[in-house]
Amino acid sequence: MKLAIVQRRSAIGKSRDQQETIRALGIRRLNEPVVHLDSPQIRGMIRKVSHLLSVRQIEN
């Protein structure tokens, strides 16, 4: 299963750790979807910045 991740809110003014997590997910701009395989590592990063993201599952 894959996850489509979209940044909905800006990371400006958030902690450096949260900004680096957004960058580690491969997100470059608002409203631009990024697709990742579902894994515990990706889920952990999503949980850390969930207030900035929207996530939906994509079936293969």
C-alpha positions in Angstrom: 0.0 0.0 0.0 1.1 3.5 -0.7 0.4 6.9 1.0 -0.2 10.1 -0.8 1.0 12.9 1.4 0.2 16.6 0.9 1.4 19.6 2.9 -1.6 21.8 3.7 -0.2 24.3 6.1 3.2 26.1 6.1 6.0 25.0 8.3 7.2 28.6 8.7 7.5 29.4 12.4 7.5 25.7 13.4 10.4 24.0 15.1 13.5 23.2 13.0 12.9 19.5 13.8 9.4 19.7 12.2 10.8 21.6 9.1 13.4 18.9 8.6 10.8 16.2 8.9 8.8 17.8 6.1 12.0 18.0 4.0 12.8 14.4 4.8 9.4 13.3 3.5 10.4 14.9 0.1 7.8 17.7 0.3 8.9 20.8 -1.5 5.8 23.0 -1.7 2.3 23.3 -0.4 -0.4 21.2 -2.1 2.1 19.1 -4.0 1.5 15.4 -3.4 4.3 13.0 -2.6 3.9 9.2 -2.7 5.6 6.9 -0.3 5.3 3.2 0.5 3.6 2.6 3.8 6.2 1.8 6.5 6.6 2.4 10.2 9.3 5.0 9.5 7.1 7.1 7.2 4.1 6.7 9.6 6.3 8.1 12.4 7.3 11.1 10.4 3.7 11.7 9.4 2.6 11.5 13.0 5.2 14.1 14.0 3.9 16.8 11.6 0.3 15.5 11.1 -1.1 19.0 11.9 0.5 20.3 8.7 -0.4 17.4 6.4 -3.3 15.5 4.8 -2.7 11.8 4.0 -4.7 9.3 2.0 -4.1 5.7 1.2 -3.6 4.5 -2.4 -4.3 0.9 -3.3 -1.8 -0.7 -5.8 
